[in-house]
Amino acid sequence: MVKQKKPNLNLKIGSLELKNPVMVASGTFGYAREFEDFIDLKKLGGIVTKTITVKARQGNLPPRTCETPAGMLNSIGLENPGIDRFIQEKLPFLQKLGIPVIVSIAAEETPDEFAVLVKKLDQVKAVSAIELNISCPNLQKNKLISQDVKDTIGLVSVVRKLTAKCLIAKLSPNVTSITQIALAAQSAGADAVALINTLGGMSIDVHKRTPKLGAWVGGLSGPAIRPVAVRMGWGGYNKIKIPIIGMGGIMDTESALEFFIAGATAISVGTANFVNPGITLEIIAGLEQYMLKNNMQNLSALTGRLKACKN
Ligand SMILES: Cc1cc2nc3c(=O)[nH]c(=O)nc-3n(C[C@H](O)[C@H](O)[C@H](O)COP(=O)(O)O)c2cc1C
């Protein structure tokens, strides 16, 4: 019997080269060191860091997370050490892993902060890509950049001029049409879009008659949002040309496959890391097995290969 060749999981997004398409979603994996006792970090496709801001942030009042019927609500509020301490204290560990490091960034007050952050990160060799978190629901702003076509174009085109590194725009599902925003990011020079950040949500303790989160409202993640995320990825795949990094409720190989078949080039795993810290490596192995079983040599044989139902 002829032994089938191992599938090739390599891919490229702009200048970002990944040995496999499974990453961890920003904010759910810290700065990776937190997970070193649980998994062989070197096997990941890439690591997306917790979002970093110019200055350190303490984050929102506790409680910052609560369970929901099929996922969790969070309102961390971008707690992070600030860009300078991140580069000095967190990046050396990440760099030693030898896998791509994607640094997620956000502005607290004005969009100019993105430019400050991108200029700094552009100088750092250990940074493989920059993810623009223009979709964080936990900063108590009236409007997010990714809730407006013009704001998205304005921001992405400014930072595009500041770096040749791979730029990923992370978008919010809390909009009328995420595809319109993805098209805006594409037109302004983003190399990829990451779909989706959390959906706005709230839970109430009826006995105390108080919100369950200190910030009252937060972002919903986990299996509850998966059909929304798959729908948004599929909708985008048919219209936009840049790669989609899919996420939202990926809990296992089967749910990861949904995203690829809908059109994702790569995926990020978020909430599932809290349930099973080894899930990403299980998904990489599961993906390889699925491709072997279905005679797929490359990821292009899987991405966007959705077929119509037969009646
Ligand atoms: C506790 C927690 C913290 C998060 N922090 C960030 C963050 O700092 N930046 C960001 O872009 N997304 C953040 N997210 C959103 C995730 O990266 C991801 O987009 C979202 O949770 C959907 O994926 P999931 O359902 O697999 O968790 C956070 C999510 C959770 C659950």
The ligand as an SDF file (V2000), in Angstrom:
LIG
                    3D

 31 33  0  0  0  0  0  0  0  0999 V2000
  -10.9880   36.7490   28.7430 C   0  0  0  0  0  0  0  0  0  0  0  0
  -10.8940   37.2950   27.3470 C   0  0  0  0  0  0  0  0  0  0  0  0
  -10.0460   38.3540   27.0650 C   0  0  0  0  0  0  0  0  0  0  0  0
   -9.9500   38.8740   25.7740 C   0  0  0  0  0  0  0  0  0  0  0  0
   -9.0820   39.8940   25.5230 N   0  0  0  0  0  0  0  0  0  0  0  0
   -8.9250   40.3370   24.2430 C   0  0  0  0  0  0  0  0  0  0  0  0
   -7.9380   41.3140   23.9440 C   0  0  0  0  0  0  0  0  0  0  0  0
   -7.1840   41.7800   24.7880 O   0  0  0  0  0  0  0  0  0  0  0  0
   -7.8380   41.7190   22.6470 N   0  0  0  0  0  0  0  0  0  0  0  0
   -8.6220   41.2130   21.6380 C   0  0  0  0  0  0  0  0  0  0  0  0
   -8.4910   41.6030   20.4670 O   0  0  0  0  0  0  0  0  0  0  0  0
   -9.5600   40.2630   21.9100 N   0  0  0  0  0  0  0  0  0  0  0  0
   -9.7160   39.8120   23.1680 C   0  0  0  0  0  0  0  0  0  0  0  0
  -10.6250   38.8380   23.4430 N   0  0  0  0  0  0  0  0  0  0  0  0
  -11.4480   38.2820   22.3230 C   0  0  0  0  0  0  0  0  0  0  0  0
  -10.8320   37.0070   21.7570 C   0  0  0  0  0  0  0  0  0  0  0  0
   -9.5450   37.2300   21.2350 O   0  0  0  0  0  0  0  0  0  0  0  0
  -11.7380   36.4090   20.6470 C   0  0  0  0  0  0  0  0  0  0  0  0
  -11.8280   37.3150   19.5860 O   0  0  0  0  0  0  0  0  0  0  0  0
  -13.1380   36.1000   21.1400 C   0  0  0  0  0  0  0  0  0  0  0  0
  -13.1290   35.6490   22.4770 O   0  0  0  0  0  0  0  0  0  0  0  0
  -13.8370   35.0380   20.2800 C   0  0  0  0  0  0  0  0  0  0  0  0
  -13.1450   33.8140   20.2920 O   0  0  0  0  0  0  0  0  0  0  0  0
  -13.5080   32.6070   21.3220 P   0  0  0  0  0  0  0  0  0  0  0  0
  -14.9840   32.4330   21.2880 O   0  0  0  0  0  0  0  0  0  0  0  0
  -12.7380   31.4420   20.8100 O   0  0  0  0  0  0  0  0  0  0  0  0
  -13.0330   33.0460   22.6600 O   0  0  0  0  0  0  0  0  0  0  0  0
  -10.7450   38.3120   24.7290 C   0  0  0  0  0  0  0  0  0  0  0  0
  -11.6020   37.2390   25.0090 C   0  0  0  0  0  0  0  0  0  0  0  0
  -11.6890   36.7180   26.2960 C   0  0  0  0  0  0  0  0  0  0  0  0
  -12.6080   35.5520   26.5500 C   0  0  0  0  0  0  0  0  0  0  0  0
  1  2  1  0
  2  3  1  0
  2 30  2  0
  3  4  2  0
  4  5  1  0
  4 28  1  0
  5  6  2  0
  6  7  1  0
  6 13  1  0
  7  8  2  0
  7  9  1  0
  9 10  1  0
 10 11  2  0
 10 12  1  0
 12 13  2  0
 13 14  1  0
 14 15  1  0
 14 28  1  0
 15 16  1  0
 16 17  1  0
 16 18  1  0
 18 19  1  0
 18 20  1  0
 20 21  1  0
 20 22  1  0
 22 23  1  0
 23 24  1  0
 24 25  2  0
 24 26  1  0
 24 27  1  0
 28 29  2  0
 29 30  1  0
 30 31  1  0
M  END
$$$$
